């Protein structure tokens, strides 16, 4: 099985470790030329940048992804779109794959629009990740890691903010397995519901930084993983 990824970033490299034949598909024309069996949409404007630069987020997370997906559709490739928990509004938590979508920020909006365009083509797998994290991944926890690396020994975290965190490594392993098994549709991929403080404490332990909780506005972006468990996966994160 020939798999194309749309960039060479951290997530693309991590997923590629679990797949045998992986090539870089950096344009719609390259998709037509290489004719991969699967196209994984790894190229994106990340969370922190997307909300500062909405036009870039829309151009890449939405239009670029849809244009690549159209070419993939022409050569009968499966589109695997990597989306986010931020397509939800954080009001209730334990979101299922069929819960109402209502993004609160531009990153989530650009991802939702990308999802919609790719779903309309058919032959897709949309993976909605919980809060991805590593020491370098530019997700929702990136500002905390960046602050620590710049010398901050105390980081403040909202104890009323809940997510379903999962490491980049484990998320990559699950995505590659879903692809190998030919799973289609929408699948939530995230860990157990945790507060922002719990994850920050894990990161703080890595860098010997102190975490100070504060009671901010309540959000619950946790994901229901019933479908993922039904497919035989147990998240360790």
PLY file of the C-alpha trace (Angstrom):
ply
format ascii 1.0
element vertex 237
property float x
property float y
property float z
element edge 236
property int vertex1
property int vertex2
end_header
0.00 0.00 0.00
1.43 3.34 -1.10
0.65 6.17 1.32
1.14 9.86 0.64
1.55 12.48 3.39
1.22 16.18 2.59
4.26 17.43 4.53
7.32 16.29 6.47
6.27 17.64 9.87
6.31 15.93 13.25
2.98 14.16 12.86
3.75 13.00 9.31
7.11 11.59 10.39
5.56 9.86 13.38
2.82 8.20 11.32
5.30 7.17 8.61
7.22 5.04 11.13
4.27 2.63 11.23
3.76 2.36 7.46
5.95 0.71 4.84
5.68 2.82 1.68
5.34 6.53 2.39
5.96 9.40 -0.04
5.54 13.17 0.14
2.50 14.48 -1.73
2.97 18.25 -1.70
0.53 19.28 -4.43
-2.62 18.08 -6.20
-0.52 17.44 -9.30
1.80 15.15 -7.35
-1.19 13.10 -6.22
-2.23 12.54 -9.85
1.32 11.56 -10.78
2.03 9.17 -7.90
-1.48 7.68 -7.50
-1.14 6.62 -3.85
-3.66 4.27 -2.28
-4.08 6.65 0.68
-3.48 10.38 1.14
-3.01 11.55 4.74
-3.61 15.27 5.17
-0.84 16.06 7.64
0.01 19.58 6.39
-1.73 22.28 8.42
-1.45 25.72 9.95
-1.30 24.77 13.65
-3.57 25.96 16.44
-1.48 28.85 17.74
-0.73 30.29 14.30
-4.19 29.68 12.82
-5.90 31.95 15.32
-3.37 34.72 14.65
-3.47 34.32 10.88
-6.96 33.19 9.78
-6.30 33.66 6.07
-3.35 31.24 6.17
-5.45 28.74 8.14
-8.24 28.92 5.59
-5.87 28.61 2.63
-4.08 25.54 4.02
-6.39 23.75 6.47
-9.40 24.16 4.20
-8.74 24.95 0.54
-5.39 23.23 0.11
-6.70 20.11 1.82
-9.83 20.05 -0.34
-7.86 20.56 -3.56
-5.48 17.73 -2.69
-8.49 15.59 -1.76
-10.13 16.24 -5.12
-7.06 14.92 -6.90
-7.00 11.92 -4.58
-10.64 11.27 -5.42
-9.82 11.30 -9.14
-7.28 8.48 -8.72
-9.46 6.57 -6.23
-7.26 7.26 -3.21
-8.71 7.23 0.30
-8.49 10.65 1.96
-7.45 10.57 5.62
-8.12 13.98 7.13
-6.61 14.71 10.55
-9.02 16.95 12.42
-9.47 18.17 15.99
-11.65 18.29 19.08
-11.90 22.01 18.43
-14.72 21.46 15.95
-16.89 21.34 19.12
-17.81 24.18 21.50
-16.73 22.72 24.85
-20.12 23.17 26.52
-20.91 19.55 27.42
-17.96 17.21 26.83
-17.82 13.52 25.91
-18.52 14.41 22.30
-19.36 11.54 19.97
-18.65 11.34 16.27
-22.20 12.57 15.59
-22.37 15.41 18.14
-23.28 18.92 17.00
-20.32 20.82 15.54
-19.77 24.41 16.67
-16.12 25.58 16.66
-15.16 28.50 18.88
-11.92 29.51 17.16
-10.58 29.86 13.64
-8.43 26.75 13.84
-11.51 24.66 14.59
-13.51 26.41 11.88
-10.85 25.84 9.23
-10.66 22.16 10.17
-14.43 21.75 10.11
-14.63 23.28 6.65
-11.87 20.92 5.50
-13.76 17.96 6.95
-16.96 18.94 5.17
-15.32 19.34 1.78
-13.54 15.99 2.00
-16.58 14.13 3.31
-18.56 15.36 0.31
-16.17 13.47 -1.98
-16.72 10.12 -0.24
-14.10 7.43 0.45
-12.65 9.12 3.53
-11.48 8.65 7.10
-11.77 11.73 9.31
-9.84 11.39 12.57
-10.83 13.86 15.27
-7.91 13.97 17.67
-8.17 14.83 21.32
-5.50 17.23 22.58
-2.31 16.07 20.86
0.90 16.73 22.74
4.63 16.12 22.81
7.54 18.28 23.87
7.58 19.88 20.41
4.08 19.53 18.90
2.38 22.88 18.26
-1.02 22.05 19.74
-2.98 23.52 22.61
-0.20 22.73 25.11
2.55 24.29 23.01
2.47 27.69 24.79
3.17 25.96 28.11
6.10 23.98 26.72
7.46 27.04 24.93
7.28 29.04 28.16
9.14 26.36 30.08
11.83 26.10 27.41
12.28 29.87 27.62
13.02 29.62 31.32
9.64 29.93 33.04
9.67 27.72 36.13
6.01 28.37 37.02
3.12 27.80 34.61
-0.54 28.58 35.23
-3.24 26.20 33.99
-7.03 26.36 34.00
-8.43 23.65 36.28
-11.87 24.04 34.63
-10.66 23.12 31.14
-11.03 19.43 30.19
-9.68 17.57 27.19
-8.92 14.04 25.99
-5.13 14.20 25.67
-3.10 11.77 23.62
0.58 11.75 22.71
1.61 12.30 19.12
3.33 8.91 19.16
0.26 6.95 20.28
-2.08 8.88 18.00
0.20 8.06 15.07
0.18 4.37 15.93
-3.63 4.33 16.04
-4.04 6.25 12.77
-1.70 3.89 10.95
-3.67 0.90 12.28
-6.98 2.40 11.17
-5.53 2.91 7.70
-4.16 -0.63 7.46
-7.57 -2.00 8.47
-9.36 0.11 5.89
-11.58 1.89 8.42
-13.73 4.65 6.89
-15.98 7.38 8.31
-15.35 9.56 11.37
-13.44 8.30 14.42
-12.56 10.11 17.65
-8.99 9.37 18.79
-8.20 10.64 22.27
-7.31 9.53 25.77
-9.18 9.67 29.06
-10.83 12.93 30.12
-8.33 15.06 32.06
-8.12 18.63 33.20
-5.59 20.95 31.65
-3.80 20.95 35.01
-3.20 17.19 34.93
-1.51 17.36 31.55
0.46 20.47 32.49
1.73 18.63 35.56
3.00 15.82 33.34
4.83 18.35 31.19
6.06 20.20 34.27
7.58 17.00 35.66
9.57 16.57 32.45
11.16 20.01 32.80
11.11 20.52 36.57
8.53 23.30 36.35
5.81 24.07 38.90
2.15 24.14 37.85
-0.22 26.62 39.51
-3.94 25.88 38.95
-6.49 28.64 38.55
-10.26 28.49 38.10
-10.91 29.95 34.67
-13.91 29.64 32.39
-15.37 26.14 32.18
-14.85 24.15 28.99
-15.15 20.42 28.44
-13.77 19.26 25.09
-13.46 15.58 26.08
-14.23 12.99 23.41
-16.33 9.85 23.69
-14.08 6.96 22.60
-16.81 4.29 22.43
-16.28 3.71 18.70
-12.50 3.56 19.05
-12.80 0.99 21.85
-15.29 -0.94 19.73
-12.61 -1.17 17.06
-10.31 -2.79 19.60
-8.15 0.15 20.70
-7.32 1.11 24.28
-5.54 4.45 24.62
-2.64 4.42 27.06
-2.05 8.18 27.24
0 1
1 2
2 3
3 4
4 5
5 6
6 7
7 8
8 9
9 10
10 11
11 12
12 13
13 14
14 15
15 16
16 17
17 18
18 19
19 20
20 21
21 22
22 23
23 24
24 25
25 26
26 27
27 28
28 29
29 30
30 31
31 32
32 33
33 34
34 35
35 36
36 37
37 38
38 39
39 40
40 41
41 42
42 43
43 44
44 45
45 46
46 47
47 48
48 49
49 50
50 51
51 52
52 53
53 54
54 55
55 56
56 57
57 58
58 59
59 60
60 61
61 62
62 63
63 64
64 65
65 66
66 67
67 68
68 69
69 70
70 71
71 72
72 73
73 74
74 75
75 76
76 77
77 78
78 79
79 80
80 81
81 82
82 83
83 84
84 85
85 86
86 87
87 88
88 89
89 90
90 91
91 92
92 93
93 94
94 95
95 96
96 97
97 98
98 99
99 100
100 101
101 102
102 103
103 104
104 105
105 106
106 107
107 108
108 109
109 110
110 111
111 112
112 113
113 114
114 115
115 116
116 117
117 118
118 119
119 120
120 121
121 122
122 123
123 124
124 125
125 126
126 127
127 128
128 129
129 130
130 131
131 132
132 133
133 134
134 135
135 136
136 137
137 138
138 139
139 140
140 141
141 142
142 143
143 144
144 145
145 146
146 147
147 148
148 149
149 150
150 151
151 152
152 153
153 154
154 155
155 156
156 157
157 158
158 159
159 160
160 161
161 162
162 163
163 164
164 165
165 166
166 167
167 168
168 169
169 170
170 171
171 172
172 173
173 174
174 175
175 176
176 177
177 178
178 179
179 180
180 181
181 182
182 183
183 184
184 185
185 186
186 187
187 188
188 189
189 190
190 191
191 192
192 193
193 194
194 195
195 196
196 197
197 198
198 199
199 200
200 201
201 202
202 203
203 204
204 205
205 206
206 207
207 208
208 209
209 210
210 211
211 212
212 213
213 214
214 215
215 216
216 217
217 218
218 219
219 220
220 221
221 222
222 223
223 224
224 225
225 226
226 227
227 228
228 229
229 230
230 231
231 232
232 233
233 234
234 235
235 236
